[in-house]
Amino acid sequence: MRTPDGESGAGHLGGDGVGVSAGVGGDGGLDRVARIQREWARERPDVDVRPQGVIGRLHRLGACLAEELCVVYRRYGLGEGDFDVLATLRRAGAPFERAPGELAEHTMVTTGAMTKRVDRLERAGLVSRRASESDGRGRVVALTPEGRALIDRAFADHMANERRLLSALTEDEAAHLETLLTKWLAATETPRG
């Protein structure tokens, strides 16, 4: 396959036969990652730059997706971390509470960072801190009724936004991508223990 700029598409090889991905941008030319790969293949034909095609695009996609997701969070006066805390409490089920350490574990942040998030959400009236009913010495963070109403609305919009972001893929493509990403993440992510 040839792109409009005359460059080879799928399977494009660098000067030494090293594969370069065939990313095609919206204008029909090579996308940014493919251009970078082509330049590296020219300058360093001894190095296989094919991994950059996947990693570079995932990196760029991750940044784009994060910004698109934050649009919804901001609509509700939340940051990404705030949404994460509220969603984690909501997923806990009634009475919508978790101990601070458990909350930090479920959101993968340090307890210090969690304290700052909870302080901000408490000032906004979206969560409260109180003594644990099961352990009088411990404390829990709980959604307030206002916090539950807000996260329920924000989560519905968040899922609609994620559906919109996936609309460039067919259902089969999205399912296949999910399978591949699940496999890759399981092999890459550090087990929690």
Phi, psi and chi 1 to 4 in degrees:
 res  aa     phi    psi   chi1   chi2   chi3   chi4
   1 MET       -  136.1  175.2 -179.1  127.6      -
   2 ARG  -110.1  138.0  -69.8  -98.3  173.5 -146.6
   3 THR   -89.3  164.7   58.7      -      -      -
   4 PRO   -56.2  -26.2  -27.9   34.7      -      -
   5 ASP   -86.5    8.7   64.1   -4.0      -      -
   6 GLY    86.7   -1.9      -      -      -      -
   7 GLU   -80.0  148.3  -69.5  -63.0  -38.4      -
   8 SER   -67.1  146.7  175.9      -      -      -
   9 GLY   -92.3 -118.8      -      -      -      -
  10 ALA   -53.4  133.3      -      -      -      -
  11 GLY    76.9   14.9      -      -      -      -
  12 HIS   -53.8  133.5  173.4   72.6      -      -
  13 LEU  -109.0  141.0  -60.8  177.9      -      -
  14 GLY   -70.9 -177.8      -      -      -      -
  15 GLY   -57.0  -22.9      -      -      -      -
  16 ASP  -111.7   20.6 -168.8   16.7      -      -
  17 GLY    81.4   11.3      -      -      -      -
  18 VAL   -80.6  128.0  176.0      -      -      -
  19 GLY   -66.4  140.6      -      -      -      -
  20 VAL  -125.2  134.7  175.5      -      -      -
  21 SER   -65.1  165.1   65.4      -      -      -
  22 ALA  -107.2   39.7      -      -      -      -
  23 GLY   -61.2  124.9      -      -      -      -
  24 VAL  -111.0  124.9  177.7      -      -      -
  25 GLY   -78.1  173.7      -      -      -      -
  26 GLY   -61.7  -24.6      -      -      -      -
  27 ASP   -88.9    8.2   64.0   -4.2      -      -
  28 GLY    88.0  -12.0      -      -      -      -
  29 GLY   -88.8 -178.0      -      -      -      -
  30 LEU   -65.7  142.6  -64.1  178.9      -      -
  31 ASP   -75.4  173.6   70.5    9.2      -      -
  32 ARG   -58.7  -42.8 -172.8  175.3  -63.5 -174.6
  33 VAL   -64.6  -43.3  174.4      -      -      -
  34 ALA   -63.6  -37.4      -      -      -      -
  35 ARG   -64.2  -41.6  -72.9 -168.5  -54.6  -91.0
  36 ILE   -64.3  -43.8  -68.7  168.4      -      -
  37 GLN   -60.7  -43.6  -76.1 -178.7  -75.4      -
  38 ARG   -60.4  -42.5 -177.7  179.0   59.9 -168.6
  39 GLU   -64.4  -43.1  -69.5  167.9   -4.1      -
  40 TRP   -66.4  -39.1  -85.2  119.9      -      -
  41 ALA   -62.6  -35.0      -      -      -      -
  42 ARG   -70.3  -45.0 -179.8 -169.2   69.6 -130.3
  43 GLU   -79.5  -31.6  -65.3  -60.0  -46.1      -
  44 ARG  -134.2   68.7  -69.7  -66.3  -48.1  -90.8
  45 PRO   -64.2  -12.3   21.4  -30.2      -      -
  46 ASP   -82.2   -7.4   57.6  -49.0      -      -
  47 VAL  -112.5  129.1  177.2      -      -      -
  48 ASP   -75.5  112.0 -179.9    0.8      -      -
  49 VAL   -97.6    6.9  -63.2      -      -      -
  50 ARG   -56.9  -38.5  -74.4  177.7  -64.7 -179.8
  51 PRO   -57.5  -29.5  -26.6   35.4      -      -
  52 GLN   -61.3  -27.9 -162.7  173.3   44.8      -
  53 GLY   -63.1  -39.0      -      -      -      -
  54 VAL   -83.3  -54.5  174.3      -      -      -
  55 ILE   -63.0  -44.9  -57.1  -64.7      -      -
  56 GLY   -60.6  -43.0      -      -      -      -
  57 ARG   -69.7  -38.7  -74.3 -174.6 -177.5   87.4
  58 LEU   -62.8  -41.0  -79.9  175.5      -      -
  59 HIS   -61.8  -48.1 -176.6   74.3      -      -
  60 ARG   -64.7  -42.7  -70.1 -178.2   54.3   75.1
  61 LEU   -62.9  -41.8 -176.0   60.8      -      -
  62 GLY   -58.2  -43.7      -      -      -      -
  63 ALA   -65.0  -42.5      -      -      -      -
  64 CYS   -63.4  -45.5  -68.2      -      -      -
  65 LEU   -64.1  -42.2  -68.9  175.4      -      -
  66 ALA   -57.9  -43.8      -      -      -      -
  67 GLU   -65.5  -43.3 -178.7   54.1   36.7      -
  68 GLU   -63.9  -35.6  -70.6  -69.5  -33.2      -
  69 LEU   -70.4  -37.7  -65.2  174.2      -      -
  70 CYS   -65.8  -24.0  -74.4      -      -      -
  71 VAL   -57.1  -44.1  168.0      -      -      -
  72 VAL   -69.3  -43.1  170.7      -      -      -
  73 TYR   -58.0  -45.5  -53.2  149.0      -      -
  74 ARG   -62.9  -32.6  -73.5 -169.5  -65.0  -94.7
  75 ARG   -57.2  -27.7 -168.0  177.2  -57.2  149.9
  76 TYR  -104.3   12.3  -68.9   90.0      -      -
  77 GLY    72.9   24.0      -      -      -      -
  78 LEU  -116.1  152.8  -58.2  171.5      -      -
  79 GLY   -95.6  173.6      -      -      -      -
  80 GLU   -58.6  -43.3 -173.3  174.2   18.0      -
  81 GLY   -65.4  -39.2      -      -      -      -
  82 ASP   -62.2  -46.2  -58.3  -32.9      -      -
  83 PHE   -59.3  -43.0  179.5   89.3      -      -
  84 ASP   -59.6  -45.2 -163.9   17.2      -      -
  85 VAL   -64.0  -49.0  169.8      -      -      -
  86 LEU   -62.0  -42.1  -63.8  175.9      -      -
  87 ALA   -65.3  -38.7      -      -      -      -
  88 THR   -65.3  -40.2  -60.2      -      -      -
  89 LEU   -66.9  -41.2  -68.9  169.7      -      -
  90 ARG   -65.5  -39.3 -179.3   63.4  176.6   91.4
  91 ARG   -66.9  -20.2  -73.7 -166.2  -41.2  -94.7
  92 ALA   -66.6  -20.3      -      -      -      -
  93 GLY    80.4  169.7      -      -      -      -
  94 ALA   -57.3  135.6      -      -      -      -
  95 PRO   -90.0   23.9   33.4  -33.7      -      -
  96 PHE    59.6   55.7  -49.0  110.1      -      -
  97 GLU  -145.3  157.3   62.5 -174.3   32.5      -
  98 ARG  -150.6  153.3  -66.9 -174.4 -168.0  -97.5
  99 ALA   -68.4  150.9      -      -      -      -
 100 PRO   -55.3  -40.9  -26.7   34.6      -      -
 101 GLY   -64.2  -40.9      -      -      -      -
 102 GLU   -66.3  -39.7 -177.3 -175.1   10.7      -
 103 LEU   -62.6  -43.6 -166.3   54.0      -      -
 104 ALA   -63.1  -40.7      -      -      -      -
 105 GLU   -64.5  -41.2 -179.7 -178.7  -43.0      -
 106 HIS   -73.2  -18.0  -80.6   81.5      -      -
 107 THR  -109.2   -1.1   56.9      -      -      -
 108 MET    57.5   41.7  -61.9 -174.2  -63.0      -
 109 VAL  -124.6  165.4  -61.7      -      -      -
 110 THR   -71.9  159.3   65.2      -      -      -
 111 THR   -64.4  -31.9   52.7      -      -      -
 112 GLY   -63.7  -45.5      -      -      -      -
 113 ALA   -65.0  -36.7      -      -      -      -
 114 MET   -64.0  -40.4 -178.2   55.7   61.9      -
 115 THR   -57.9  -43.4  -61.5      -      -      -
 116 LYS   -64.5  -42.0  -69.4  177.8 -176.3  175.9
 117 ARG   -62.9  -46.7  -71.4 -179.2 -176.4  177.8
 118 VAL   -64.6  -40.7  170.8      -      -      -
 119 ASP   -56.0  -46.9  -73.1  -13.7      -      -
 120 ARG   -62.8  -44.7 -174.2  170.8   49.4 -108.0
 121 LEU   -69.3  -32.5  -67.7  168.2      -      -
 122 GLU   -68.0  -42.4 -171.5  173.6   33.2      -
 123 ARG   -60.9  -32.3  -77.4 -167.9  -58.1  -85.9
 124 ALA   -81.4   -3.7      -      -      -      -
 125 GLY    78.6   17.8      -      -      -      -
 126 LEU   -95.9  -21.6  -58.8  173.8      -      -
 127 VAL  -137.5  162.8  -58.6      -      -      -
 128 SER  -136.1  157.3   63.4      -      -      -
 129 ARG  -110.7  140.9  -69.9 -179.7  171.8  105.8
 130 ARG  -156.7  169.9   61.1  175.3  175.8   72.4
 131 ALA   -68.1  144.0      -      -      -      -
 132 SER   -70.6  136.8  169.8      -      -      -
 133 GLU   -72.6  -29.6  -66.4  174.5    6.1      -
 134 SER   -85.2  -23.4   61.1      -      -      -
 135 ASP  -141.8   98.7  174.1    8.3      -      -
 136 GLY   -55.8  -22.3      -      -      -      -
 137 ARG   -83.6  -28.1  -63.5  171.1  -59.4  172.8
 138 GLY   -82.9  165.0      -      -      -      -
 139 ARG  -118.9  154.3  -52.3  -90.8  -58.9  157.4
 140 VAL  -129.4  157.6  -65.7      -      -      -
 141 VAL  -108.5  129.7  177.4      -      -      -
 142 ALA  -129.6  147.6      -      -      -      -
 143 LEU   -68.1  138.6  -80.0  177.5      -      -
 144 THR   -83.6  165.9   62.3      -      -      -
 145 PRO   -55.5  -37.3  -27.7   36.0      -      -
 146 GLU   -66.0  -40.0  -64.5   80.9    7.3      -
 147 GLY   -65.7  -40.1      -      -      -      -
 148 ARG   -66.1  -43.5 -179.4  177.6  174.0 -166.4
 149 ALA   -62.4  -41.4      -      -      -      -
 150 LEU   -65.8  -46.8 -179.1   77.2      -      -
 151 ILE   -69.1  -31.9 -167.2   58.6      -      -
 152 ASP   -63.4  -42.8  -79.3  -11.2      -      -
 153 ARG   -68.7  -46.2  -69.7 -168.9  -43.5  -87.8
 154 ALA   -63.8  -38.7      -      -      -      -
 155 PHE   -66.0  -40.4  179.6   70.2      -      -
 156 ALA   -61.6  -43.0      -      -      -      -
 157 ASP   -67.4  -37.7  -80.0   -4.9      -      -
 158 HIS   -60.9  -44.5  172.1   68.5      -      -
 159 MET   -67.8  -37.1  -67.8  -46.8  -57.5      -
 160 ALA   -63.8  -38.4      -      -      -      -
 161 ASN   -65.9  -43.9 -168.6   32.4      -      -
 162 GLU   -62.5  -39.0  -73.6 -166.7  -12.5      -
 163 ARG   -61.1  -43.2 -133.0  175.3  -23.7  -76.5
 164 ARG   -60.9  -43.5  176.7 -172.6   66.3   81.9
 165 LEU   -65.7  -29.2  -68.5  168.1      -      -
 166 LEU   -86.5   -5.2  -81.5  173.5      -      -
 167 SER   -65.6  -14.5   66.9      -      -      -
 168 ALA   -71.7  -14.8      -      -      -      -
 169 LEU  -109.2  150.6  -56.5  176.7      -      -
 170 THR   -73.5  167.7   66.8      -      -      -
 171 GLU   -61.3  -39.5  -75.2 -171.0   30.6      -
 172 ASP   -65.5  -41.7  -73.5  -15.2      -      -
 173 GLU   -63.3  -43.7  -72.1  169.4  -25.8      -
 174 ALA   -62.9  -41.6      -      -      -      -
 175 ALA   -65.1  -41.8      -      -      -      -
 176 HIS   -64.8  -43.1 -174.8   64.4      -      -
 177 LEU   -62.2  -41.8  179.6   59.1      -      -
 178 GLU   -60.7  -42.3 -178.9  179.7    5.5      -
 179 THR   -61.4  -46.5  -61.0      -      -      -
 180 LEU   -63.6  -44.7  -67.6  172.6      -      -
 181 LEU   -66.6  -37.2  -69.1  173.3      -      -
 182 THR   -62.2  -44.8  -60.1      -      -      -
 183 LYS   -62.3  -47.2  176.0 -178.0  177.2  179.2
 184 TRP   -65.4  -43.9 -169.5    9.8      -      -
 185 LEU   -63.3  -40.8 -172.6   59.3      -      -
 186 ALA   -61.7  -34.8      -      -      -      -
 187 ALA   -80.8  -18.6      -      -      -      -
 188 THR  -106.5  -39.2  -54.5      -      -      -
 189 GLU   -69.3  139.8 -166.3  169.4   45.8      -
 190 THR   -71.9  125.4  -56.6      -      -      -
 191 PRO   -61.7  142.1  -15.5   25.9      -      -
 192 ARG   -90.0  136.4  -64.8  163.5   73.5 -172.2
 193 GLY  -161.4      -      -      -      -      -
